[in-house]
């Protein structure tokens, strides 16, 4: 059974909230290395650059891809709603033309 648009938009909003929380976690090592840099702790900065930077970068790329997927789903929902409204408008126009045709007879 297909979800209605409101349920699907809520699901996508929850995914965005989760991604925002994930981004906060990704930001933590960056904050730590910034503090280490300010304290002139070159060992900690070098460790981050050599051991942690790739992980942070991969997490950021993953988040970007998930945001794009959510954007695609929301765009599809918008387009479906737009088509539905156009279809409803056309059906109403057709019905009004039918009524006018009956009135002429």
C-alpha positions as CSV (number, residue, x, y, z in Angstrom):
1,X,0.0,0.0,0.0
2,X,1.4,3.4,-1.0
3,X,1.7,6.1,1.6
4,X,-0.2,9.3,1.0
5,X,1.9,12.4,0.3
6,X,1.6,13.8,3.8
7,X,3.0,10.6,5.3
8,X,5.8,10.5,2.8
9,X,6.7,14.1,3.4
10,X,6.8,13.4,7.1
11,X,9.0,10.4,6.6
12,X,11.4,12.6,4.5
13,X,11.4,15.3,7.2
14,X,12.4,12.7,9.8
15,X,15.2,11.6,7.5
16,X,16.4,15.2,7.3
17,X,16.3,15.5,11.1
18,X,18.4,12.3,11.4
19,X,20.9,13.7,8.9
20,X,21.2,16.9,10.8
21,X,22.0,14.9,13.9
22,X,24.5,12.8,11.9
23,X,26.1,16.0,10.7
24,X,26.6,17.2,14.3
25,X,28.5,14.0,15.0
26,X,30.6,14.5,11.9
27,X,31.4,18.0,13.1
28,X,32.8,16.8,16.5
29,X,36.2,15.7,15.3
30,X,36.5,18.9,13.3
31,X,35.9,20.9,16.5
32,X,38.5,18.8,18.3
33,X,41.1,19.3,15.7
34,X,40.4,23.0,15.6
35,X,41.0,23.1,19.4
36,X,44.2,21.1,19.0
37,X,45.4,23.4,16.3
38,X,44.8,26.5,18.5
39,X,46.7,24.8,21.3
40,X,49.5,24.1,18.8
41,X,49.1,20.4,19.4
42,X,50.6,19.3,16.1
43,X,50.6,15.7,17.0
44,X,46.8,15.7,17.4
45,X,46.4,17.7,14.2
46,X,48.6,15.3,12.2
47,X,46.8,12.3,13.7
48,X,43.5,13.8,12.5
49,X,44.8,14.5,9.0
50,X,46.3,11.1,8.6
51,X,43.7,8.9,10.4
52,X,40.4,10.7,10.6
53,X,40.0,13.1,7.7
54,X,39.0,10.4,5.2
55,X,36.3,9.2,7.5
56,X,34.9,12.7,8.0
57,X,35.0,13.3,4.2
58,X,33.2,10.0,3.5
59,X,30.5,10.8,6.1
60,X,30.0,14.3,4.5
61,X,29.7,12.7,1.0
62,X,27.2,10.1,2.4
63,X,25.1,12.9,3.9
64,X,25.1,14.9,0.7
65,X,23.9,11.8,-1.3
66,X,21.1,11.1,1.2
67,X,20.0,14.8,1.1
68,X,19.9,14.5,-2.7
69,X,17.8,11.4,-2.5
70,X,15.3,13.1,-0.1
71,X,15.2,16.1,-2.5
72,X,14.4,13.7,-5.4
73,X,11.6,12.1,-3.4
74,X,10.1,15.5,-2.4
75,X,10.3,16.7,-6.0
76,X,8.4,13.5,-7.1
77,X,5.8,14.2,-4.5
78,X,5.4,17.7,-5.7
79,X,5.1,16.6,-9.3
80,X,2.5,13.9,-8.4
81,X,0.5,16.5,-6.5
82,X,0.7,18.9,-9.4
83,X,-0.4,16.2,-11.8
84,X,-3.3,15.3,-9.5
85,X,-4.4,18.9,-9.3
86,X,-4.2,19.3,-13.0
87,X,-6.2,16.1,-13.5
88,X,-8.8,17.2,-11.0
89,X,-9.0,20.6,-12.7
90,X,-9.5,19.0,-16.1
91,X,-12.1,16.6,-14.7
92,X,-14.0,19.6,-13.3
93,X,-13.8,21.5,-16.5
94,X,-15.0,18.4,-18.4
95,X,-17.9,18.0,-15.9
96,X,-18.9,21.7,-16.3
97,X,-18.9,21.3,-20.1
98,X,-21.1,18.2,-19.8
99,X,-23.6,20.2,-17.7
100,X,-23.6,23.0,-20.2
101,X,-24.2,20.5,-23.0
102,X,-27.1,19.0,-21.2
103,X,-28.6,22.5,-20.6
104,X,-28.5,23.2,-24.3
105,X,-30.7,20.1,-25.1
